Amino acid sequence: MLSNPKDLTLKYHMVAEWPSSCRNRDARVLKSRPDLVHRMNEFTERLMTLSRSYEGSVKLESGYNFKGIRMWFERGEDIYHFLINQRQNDVHVIPELYVVNGLNNRLDKFLFDVDDSGVTVY
């Protein structure tokens, strides 16, 4: 179950997928495949480096997720730029955006599409 971050300033959530060779790997497989773990660590480092370039806070969750790395953003502008630049940064994001609803503190789910004209949320 997805929960809100402890840092209440983080409002937007999405998942950056692991590189294709690392997706949907069981923990037992990862124990026997240090090459995949190394690739996942490099990917995490790259996301951490990218996240330092944004004005607002960005948090990468440390818990393992089969699909990818859960990312939380403070500013909508930062997540927009992350999504627009995902091709050039060799990152693929699952097209689901979660936003903390300020009225009830729940996560509202939106789907999105990214193309040359921008990000469309629906």
N, C-alpha and C positions, 0 to 999 in steps of 0.2 A: 504494500500500500504506500502510495506517495504521500509524504507529509510535508508540511510547511517547514522552511528552514528556521533555525533558531535565531538567525539574524533577521529581524523584522523589516529591514530596509530592502531585502532581496525579494523582488516581486514577480519576476518572470522565470519560468523554468522550461528547459528543453533537454533533449538527449543528443549528444554528438556520437554517431556510431563509431564503433571500433573499426580499424582497417578490415577489409573484407576477410582476410585470412584468420582474423582473431574473433569474429562474431560468433555468438551462440556456443561458446566453448565451456564445457563443464570444468569445474575446479580440478577434478582428477586429471583431465587432459592437460590443463595448464601446468600441473606439477611435473608432468613428464615432457613438457615442451617449453624449455627455457627460451627458445628462440621467439615463441609467441609472446611470452611474458616480456621479453626485452622490447619487442615491437610495440606492445601496449604501453610500456613505460615511456618509450620515445614519443608516442602519440600524446600521452598525458602531459609530458614536458612541453610539447609544442603548443597544446591548448593553454597551458599555464603561461607560456610566453605571450601568446596572443592576448590572453585576458589582461595582462599588465598594460596593454595599450589603450584600454578603455577608461573613460573618466569615472564611471561609477564602479562599485564593488562587483566582482564576479567571483563566485565560489564553485569549485569543482568538488563534488561529493567523493569521498574516499571509499565508500562501500562498493563492492563489486556488483556489476550489473551485466547480464549476458549481452544486452544490446549495445551498450556504450557507456559513456560518461555523462552522468547527470550534471547539468550546469545551471546555476542560478545567477540571474542578473538583477542589478538594482534599477538600471535605466532602460527604458524602451528603446532609446536611440542606440544604445550599445548592442542590444540583441539584434536590432535591425541591421546594423553594420556587420555584425558577425554573420548573419544569414546571407546578406548580399555578397559578402566576400568568401563564402564557404568554398566555392569552386577554386578560386585562386589560392586559397590556403589548404587545398586538398583535404577538406573536411566534408562529411555528409551528415546532415542533421535529419533525424526522424521528423516528419512534417506535423508534429503536434506541439502546440505551445500551451503551457499552463500559466495562468495568471491568478495571483492571490486576489480574491474578491475582498475589498476593504470593508464591506458591510457585514459579511458573515465569516470572514477569515478562511474560506474554503478555496480550493483550487478549481477554477473554471478552465475547461479544456476547449481549445480552438485548433482547427486545422489550418494549414497555410500552404501557399505555393510561392516559390521564388522563381522569377524570370528576369529577363533583361530590363523590364520596366519597373521592377521593385518587388515588394512582398505583398501578397494578397492574403488576408486573414478572413476566414469564413467559419 
